[in-house]
Amino acid sequence: MRFKMVKTIFKKEMIDILRDKRTLFMGIILPLILYPVIMIIMTQIMTMSMGSIEEKDINIAFEKNPSKELVSLIENQTDKNTERINIVTTNNYKKDLQDGNIDAYIGVKGKNKIENYKIYINSSKENSSSVNSKLEEIFTIYKDSKVKNKIEQSKLDVKETLNPVVYQTVDVAEDEDVAGLVLGGILPFILIMGVLLGAIYPAIDSMAGEKERGTLETLFTLPISNLELVMGKYMAVSLCAIVTAILNVVSILMTLVYILTTGELTGQLIFGSLKLSSLVFPLFITIICVCLFAMVVSAISMCVCSLAKSFKDAQNYITPVMFLVLIPSYVSMIPNISLDRTTSVIPVVNISLLIKSVLTNNTNLGLIALVFISNFAFVILSVIILSKMFNSEEILFGNSRNFSFLEKRSNIKKGTIPTVSDGVILYAVGLVLLIYVGSYIQLKFKMTGIVLTQVMIISLPILFAFYIKSDFKKVFSLKLPKFKHLLGSGILWIGCYLLVFILTNIIMYYFPQNQEIVEGLNDALFIKDNLLLNLLIVAVMPAICEEMFFRGFILTSFKNNQKSYKGAIIFSGILFGIMHMDFIRIIPTSILGISFAYAVCKSNSIGVGMFMHFLNNGFAVIVTHMSSKLVQNVNSSELTYLSISQISVIFIISLMFISLAVLLFKEKKKEFKEITE
């Protein structure tokens, strides 16, 4: 790679980016002007609203005339505070509370010399909480004065009687730690959003913009390699993202300085006597983290934008990426989740938690190094993928057709094979329906809801295939499997099941709280003492319906090109795992999905996938049914974890079964060509 050529491409890209007004706005104007204006305006609004609440009069009404002592106490409280408490009369307290004529109504009852009061408020009113707190404070003082009088009449020591035990809470947290906790929950999300905005528009202009302007073809005529071209563009996009990230940090820091120095009420409440000098090291680490993350986002954005043919298409493609990046950044706002060996290698999550940890002075050099290494690995991986995509003329200059369901059915040729776009759309529709419809009917109708969900899952690919006039036999691999393939699929399932068993045990070891989720799922999915019905609903139906969806339509759409059938196996398996929407099951289920897809591809029969799916779910049903009877009289349900030696033995056995299955599925080149065709 010639760095001189990379430098030339870099300069050219920077000139193009700086000419784009949208990029300049998102990278410079937004962080320097919009963020400070928003934060200052919100602070002032909060200050004014707090002041207006304190200045507003409080109108209360009593059911009966209150005691003179209570009235005197209310008048004294009014003198001490800026708000005025007025005692008014009402004929219909419910209507007056609803209309806002009174803020509270106090019912008065007395029994055996005990005064009994009920405070009626309308919680739909904005000041109801402060009114209730103020009245409770008044009645507490009134009660204490009555108790004090009773004790004095009994000639007892008031202080000793009322306060026999004295305790005090001492907060040893420094102002820097408190401020860091507040900033650590909010700052990661703001910074990640800023990095996204700083990387997305340069990436769109550098990739889709070049295609739309017709200048990308010209660049390929120059005597430069694809890697040199990619690196020049990548350096330009990364620089824009890094500059935007730094400007975001500086902008937020200067805004905090302004809020603190101007003595805003909200700033004083949140940050107190915070010394900004104490945040120098955390901010330095934060900037480094964000810059490294910006390089990852830049590469990912360029990969996605390289698939687009125009600026508009790139904006549509990049929207899901924004959601996938922004959603994990919320993890900094979730309590009890901190940076550890597991979270430090999860993209986005590790950056968000690292920023939170350095701001709260909970830094660990080992974990920081792990975050840096993992993100550096992501950068290298993203650049490699990007360079591979640049080597594909079909990706850069291909003219793939649009989603077939948007076309008129009369324009579609008979025997159409679904494309990757069709598969992605079907999966997205299925996922949305499963979340919004499937979860509701399963919660409401239990086992009947599971049946209806499976019917919905199988209906989607069948209707889609009918609409685009597909050949059902080819799309769904409708062919009787050979005995050899059935035997191989059974052996493959045993090997993958053992592998999944190991992974599940490891996951449960690090996340034991998920055991309750697993038990809850078992209770929800299975009908007690009805093995046949459980097998039918949990094993047979998913084996047919889910296989038609994933190893039928989805897998066929992904392996439309023979060169990518391995990628189709992997991606369809991962999508299968994600569809189960459970953290502890995603990785194990993805492995099973990959094994199902491999067997279907090698045998060209969906019956093999159905057989493996039935074995997996049926085995789980039988084990659950038998264990529920065995543990009825057992009190302990603690998990027993595998030792390293046990894991090693099971892993070796698993590999042996998988290897044997691969041999059984192995076909001669001529036979494989017939299968793939």
TORMARLUM-435415 format. One record per residue (C-alpha): z, y, x. Coordinates in steps of 0.25 Angstrom, whole numbers, padded with zeros to 4 digits, always signed. Layout:
// residues N
ZYX
...
//
This chain:
// residues 677
+0000+0000+0000
-0004+0014+0006
+0006+0024+0003
-0004+0035+0005
-0012+0030-0007
+0001+0029-0015
+0005+0043-0011
-0008+0048-0016
-0007+0041-0030
+0007+0046-0031
+0003+0061-0029
-0009+0059-0039
+0001+0053-0049
+0011+0064-0047
+0001+0075-0049
-0004+0068-0062
+0010+0066-0067
+0014+0081-0064
+0002+0086-0072
+0007+0078-0084
+0016+0088-0093
+0023+0076-0100
+0028+0070-0087
+0033+0083-0082
+0040+0086-0095
+0047+0072-0096
+0050+0072-0081
+0055+0086-0078
+0056+0095-0091
+0063+0084-0099
+0075+0081-0089
+0076+0095-0084
+0076+0103-0098
+0077+0093-0110
+0089+0085-0105
+0098+0097-0101
+0094+0104-0114
+0097+0092-0123
+0111+0090-0116
+0115+0104-0116
+0111+0106-0131
+0118+0093-0135
+0131+0098-0127
+0131+0111-0134
+0128+0105-0148
+0140+0095-0145
+0149+0107-0141
+0145+0116-0153
+0147+0104-0162
+0161+0101-0157
+0164+0116-0158
+0159+0117-0172
+0168+0105-0176
+0180+0111-0170
+0177+0125-0177
+0174+0119-0191
+0185+0120-0202
+0191+0107-0208
+0193+0107-0223
+0203+0097-0228
+0208+0094-0242
+0221+0086-0246
+0223+0078-0259
+0237+0084-0261
+0243+0096-0254
+0248+0092-0240
+0261+0094-0235
+0264+0108-0229
+0267+0101-0215
+0253+0095-0215
+0247+0109-0219
+0254+0116-0209
+0250+0106-0198
+0235+0107-0203
+0236+0122-0201
+0242+0121-0188
+0231+0112-0183
+0221+0122-0188
+0227+0133-0180
+0226+0124-0167
+0211+0121-0169
+0198+0128-0171
+0195+0121-0184
+0202+0125-0197
+0208+0115-0206
+0207+0120-0221
+0214+0113-0232
+0206+0114-0245
+0206+0108-0258
+0196+0098-0265
+0193+0092-0278
+0183+0081-0273
+0186+0077-0259
+0175+0067-0258
+0164+0077-0262
+0170+0088-0253
+0171+0079-0241
+0156+0075-0244
+0152+0089-0245
+0160+0094-0233
+0169+0103-0241
+0181+0096-0235
+0182+0089-0222
+0193+0080-0226
+0202+0076-0238
+0216+0071-0236
+0222+0062-0247
+0237+0063-0248
+0246+0052-0252
+0261+0050-0251
+0269+0037-0252
+0284+0035-0248
+0285+0048-0241
+0273+0044-0232
+0261+0054-0233
+0248+0047-0234
+0235+0055-0231
+0220+0050-0231
+0210+0059-0224
+0196+0058-0231
+0184+0063-0223
+0169+0062-0224
+0164+0055-0211
+0150+0059-0214
+0154+0073-0210
+0152+0077-0195
+0167+0083-0194
+0174+0072-0201
+0178+0065-0188
+0185+0078-0183
+0191+0081-0196
+0197+0067-0197
+0202+0068-0183
+0209+0082-0185
+0215+0078-0198
+0221+0065-0192
+0226+0073-0180
+0233+0082-0191
+0239+0071-0198
+0244+0064-0185
+0251+0077-0182
+0257+0078-0196
+0262+0063-0195
+0268+0065-0182
+0276+0077-0187
+0281+0069-0199
+0285+0058-0190
+0292+0067-0180
+0300+0074-0192
+0304+0060-0197
+0309+0056-0183
+0317+0069-0181
+0323+0067-0195
+0328+0053-0190
+0334+0060-0177
+0325+0052-0168
+0318+0056-0155
+0304+0060-0159
+0297+0058-0146
+0304+0044-0143
+0301+0039-0157
+0286+0043-0158
+0282+0041-0143
+0290+0029-0138
+0278+0025-0129
+0270+0036-0121
+0257+0032-0115
+0245+0040-0109
+0231+0037-0106
+0226+0042-0092
+0211+0042-0090
+0209+0041-0075
+0193+0042-0076
+0188+0054-0069
+0179+0064-0076
+0167+0059-0067
+0169+0045-0073
+0170+0050-0087
+0157+0058-0085
+0150+0047-0079
+0153+0038-0090
+0147+0048-0100
+0135+0051-0091
+0134+0036-0088
+0131+0033-0103
+0121+0043-0105
+0114+0047-0092
+0107+0033-0090
+0100+0034-0103
+0095+0048-0100
+0091+0046-0086
+0083+0033-0090
+0076+0040-0101
+0073+0051-0091
+0067+0041-0081
+0059+0035-0092
+0053+0048-0096
+0050+0052-0082
+0043+0039-0079
+0036+0036-0092
+0026+0048-0093
+0022+0048-0078
+0020+0033-0080
+0011+0035-0092
+0003+0046-0085
+0001+0038-0072
-0003+0025-0079
-0009+0027-0094
-0012+0042-0091
-0021+0037-0079
-0028+0027-0088
-0030+0037-0099
-0036+0048-0090
-0045+0037-0083
-0040+0040-0069
-0033+0026-0067
-0047+0020-0064
-0050+0030-0054
-0037+0027-0046
-0041+0013-0045
-0054+0017-0038
-0046+0023-0027
-0044+0014-0014
-0029+0011-0018
-0022-0001-0022
-0015-0003-0035
-0002-0004-0028
-0004+0010-0022
-0009+0016-0035
+0003+0010-0043
+0013+0015-0032
+0008+0029-0032
+0009+0030-0048
+0022+0023-0048
+0028+0033-0037
+0023+0044-0046
+0029+0039-0059
+0042+0035-0052
+0044+0049-0046
+0042+0055-0059
+0053+0046-0065
+0062+0048-0053
+0061+0063-0054
+0063+0063-0069
+0076+0054-0067
+0081+0064-0057
+0078+0076-0065
+0086+0069-0077
+0098+0067-0068
+0098+0081-0063
+0095+0087-0077
+0107+0079-0083
+0116+0083-0071
+0113+0098-0072
+0115+0097-0087
+0129+0091-0085
+0132+0102-0075
+0128+0113-0085
+0136+0106-0097
+0149+0106-0088
+0147+0119-0081
+0145+0126-0095
+0158+0120-0100
+0151+0114-0112
+0162+0107-0121
+0154+0094-0122
+0153+0093-0107
+0167+0096-0105
+0171+0085-0115
+0162+0075-0108
+0163+0078-0093
+0176+0086-0092
+0178+0090-0077
+0167+0082-0072
+0163+0084-0057
+0148+0083-0056
+0149+0080-0041
+0156+0067-0044
+0142+0063-0051
+0134+0065-0038
+0134+0050-0033
+0132+0044-0047
+0121+0053-0050
+0114+0050-0036
+0115+0035-0040
+0110+0038-0054
+0098+0045-0048
+0094+0034-0039
+0096+0024-0050
+0087+0032-0060
+0076+0034-0049
+0075+0019-0047
+0075+0017-0062
+0064+0027-0063
+0055+0019-0053
+0057+0007-0062
+0054+0014-0075
+0042+0021-0068
+0036+0007-0065
+0039+0001-0079
+0032+0013-0085
+0020+0012-0077
+0019-0003-0080
+0019+0000-0095
+0010+0012-0094
+0000+0005-0086
-0003-0004-0099
-0007+0009-0107
-0021+0014-0108
-0017+0029-0112
-0005+0038-0112
-0002+0035-0127
-0002+0020-0124
+0008+0022-0112
+0017+0030-0121
+0017+0019-0131
+0019+0008-0120
+0031+0015-0113
+0039+0017-0126
+0045+0003-0126
+0048+0005-0111
+0056+0017-0114
+0064+0009-0124
+0066-0003-0115
+0071+0007-0104
+0080+0016-0113
+0087+0005-0121
+0094-0001-0109
+0098+0012-0103
+0108+0013-0115
+0116+0003-0108
+0124+0014-0101
+0130+0018-0114
+0135+0004-0118
+0150+0002-0113
+0154-0010-0105
+0141-0012-0099
+0141-0008-0084
+0132-0011-0072
+0134-0025-0066
+0126-0036-0059
+0118-0039-0072
+0115-0025-0078
+0112-0019-0064
+0099-0027-0064
+0094-0024-0078
+0084-0013-0078
+0088+0000-0085
+0102-0005-0088
+0105-0005-0073
+0101+0009-0071
+0108+0014-0084
+0121+0007-0080
+0120+0011-0065
+0120+0026-0069
+0132+0023-0078
+0140+0016-0067
+0137+0027-0057
+0141+0038-0066
+0154+0031-0070
+0157+0028-0055
+0156+0013-0057
+0146+0011-0046
+0144-0002-0039
+0135-0002-0027
+0131-0016-0029
+0126-0014-0043
+0119-0001-0039
+0112-0009-0028
+0108-0019-0039
+0103-0009-0048
+0094-0003-0037
+0089-0016-0033
+0085-0021-0047
+0078-0007-0050
+0071-0008-0037
+0066-0022-0040
+0062-0017-0054
+0054-0006-0047
+0047-0015-0038
+0044-0025-0050
+0039-0014-0059
+0029-0009-0048
+0024-0023-0045
+0021-0025-0060
+0015-0011-0060
+0006-0014-0048
+0002-0028-0055
-0002-0020-0068
-0011-0011-0060
-0018-0023-0054
-0022-0027-0069
-0035-0020-0073
-0032-0025-0087
-0019-0018-0088
-0024-0005-0082
-0038-0004-0089
-0038-0015-0099
-0041-0012-0114
-0032-0021-0122
-0033-0021-0137
-0023-0014-0145
-0013-0022-0154
-0020-0031-0163
-0012-0029-0175
-0016-0014-0175
-0031-0019-0176
-0038-0022-0190
-0037-0037-0192
-0052-0036-0195
-0055-0031-0181
-0047-0043-0174
-0055-0055-0170
-0051-0069-0174
-0044-0077-0164
-0037-0065-0157
-0027-0069-0147
-0015-0059-0147
-0013-0049-0135
-0001-0045-0128
+0000-0033-0137
+0000-0042-0149
+0011-0050-0143
+0020-0038-0140
+0018-0032-0153
+0021-0045-0160
+0034-0046-0152
+0038-0032-0154
+0036-0033-0169
+0044-0047-0169
+0055-0041-0161
+0057-0029-0170
+0057-0038-0183
+0067-0047-0176
+0076-0036-0173
+0075-0028-0186
+0072-0039-0196
+0076-0052-0190
+0090-0048-0186
+0092-0042-0200
+0088-0055-0208
+0095-0064-0198
+0108-0056-0200
+0107-0056-0215
+0101-0070-0218
+0106-0078-0206
+0098-0091-0204
+0088-0087-0215
+0086-0074-0207
+0083-0082-0194
+0072-0090-0202
+0066-0077-0207
+0066-0071-0193
+0059-0083-0188
+0048-0082-0199
+0046-0068-0195
+0045-0072-0181
+0034-0082-0184
+0027-0073-0194
+0024-0062-0184
+0015-0069-0174
+0008-0077-0185
+0005-0064-0193
+0000-0056-0181
-0009-0068-0176
-0015-0069-0190
-0017-0053-0190
-0025-0053-0176
-0032-0066-0180
-0027-0075-0169
-0030-0089-0167
-0016-0095-0171
-0018-0108-0163
-0020-0100-0150
-0010-0089-0152
+0001-0098-0156
-0003-0110-0147
-0003-0119-0159
-0006-0133-0152
+0002-0146-0152
+0009-0147-0139
+0008-0159-0130
+0019-0169-0128
+0020-0165-0113
+0021-0151-0117
+0032-0154-0127
+0040-0162-0116
+0037-0151-0106
+0042-0140-0115
+0055-0148-0118
+0058-0149-0103
+0055-0135-0101
+0064-0131-0112
+0076-0139-0106
+0073-0132-0092
+0073-0118-0098
+0085-0121-0107
+0093-0125-0095
+0088-0112-0088
+0092-0104-0100
+0106-0111-0101
+0109-0106-0087
+0104-0092-0089
+0112-0091-0102
+0125-0096-0095
+0123-0085-0084
+0121-0074-0095
+0133-0079-0103
+0141-0079-0090
+0138-0064-0087
+0138-0060-0102
+0148-0069-0109
+0149-0059-0120
+0136-0064-0125
+0142-0078-0129
+0147-0071-0142
+0132-0067-0145
+0127-0081-0143
+0138-0087-0152
+0135-0077-0162
+0120-0080-0162
+0123-0095-0163
+0132-0092-0175
+0121-0084-0182
+0110-0093-0179
+0115-0107-0182
+0120-0112-0196
+0132-0121-0194
+0131-0136-0196
+0116-0136-0200
+0109-0141-0187
+0095-0143-0194
+0094-0129-0200
+0098-0123-0187
+0087-0131-0180
+0077-0126-0190
+0081-0112-0190
+0085-0110-0175
+0076-0120-0168
+0064-0123-0177
+0060-0110-0183
+0061-0102-0170
+0054-0112-0162
+0042-0110-0172
+0043-0095-0175
+0047-0089-0162
+0037-0098-0154
+0025-0093-0163
+0030-0079-0160
+0032-0080-0145
+0025-0092-0139
+0014-0090-0150
+0009-0076-0152
+0017-0069-0141
+0014-0079-0130
-0001-0079-0133
-0002-0064-0133
+0004-0063-0119
-0004-0075-0113
-0017-0070-0119
-0022-0069-0104
-0020-0082-0096
-0016-0074-0084
-0003-0069-0091
+0002-0082-0097
+0014-0082-0088
+0017-0068-0091
+0016-0072-0106
+0025-0083-0105
+0036-0074-0098
+0034-0062-0107
+0034-0070-0120
+0047-0077-0116
+0054-0064-0113
+0050-0058-0126
+0055-0071-0133
+0069-0069-0126
+0069-0054-0129
+0067-0057-0144
+0080-0065-0145
+0087-0051-0142
+0099-0057-0135
+0103-0053-0121
+0109-0067-0118
+0096-0074-0124
+0085-0065-0118
+0083-0072-0105
+0086-0086-0109
+0077-0085-0121
+0066-0078-0112
+0066-0090-0103
+0065-0100-0115
+0054-0091-0120
+0046-0092-0107
+0048-0107-0107
+0042-0108-0121
+0030-0099-0118
+0027-0107-0105
+0027-0120-0113
+0018-0114-0124
+0008-0109-0113
+0008-0122-0106
+0006-0130-0118
-0002-0120-0127
+0007-0125-0138
+0017-0117-0146
+0023-0130-0150
+0029-0132-0136
+0036-0118-0137
+0041-0122-0151
+0047-0135-0146
+0054-0128-0134
+0059-0117-0144
+0064-0128-0153
+0071-0136-0142
+0078-0123-0137
+0083-0118-0151
+0086-0132-0156
+0094-0136-0144
+0103-0123-0146
+0105-0126-0161
+0109-0141-0158
+0119-0136-0147
+0125-0125-0156
+0126-0135-0167
+0133-0145-0159
+0142-0136-0151
+0147-0129-0164
+0152-0143-0168
+0158-0146-0155
+0166-0133-0153
+0172-0132-0166
+0185-0137-0161
+0184-0130-0147
+0191-0116-0146
+0185-0112-0133
+0171-0107-0133
+0170-0101-0119
+0157-0102-0111
+0156-0111-0099
+0147-0106-0088
+0139-0114-0078
+0142-0114-0064
+0132-0111-0053
+0130-0126-0050
+0128-0129-0065
+0118-0118-0066
+0110-0123-0053
+0109-0137-0059
+0105-0133-0072
+0095-0123-0066
+0089-0134-0057
+0088-0144-0069
+0081-0132-0077
+0070-0130-0067
+0068-0145-0066
+0065-0146-0081
+0056-0133-0081
+0048-0139-0069
+0046-0152-0076
+0041-0144-0089
+0032-0136-0081
+0025-0149-0075
+0024-0154-0089
+0017-0141-0094
+0008-0141-0082
-0007-0143-0085
-0019-0144-0078
-0027-0131-0075
-0038-0136-0085
-0028-0139-0096
-0021-0126-0094
-0034-0118-0095
-0036-0125-0108
-0022-0122-0113
-0023-0107-0109
-0036-0106-0116
//
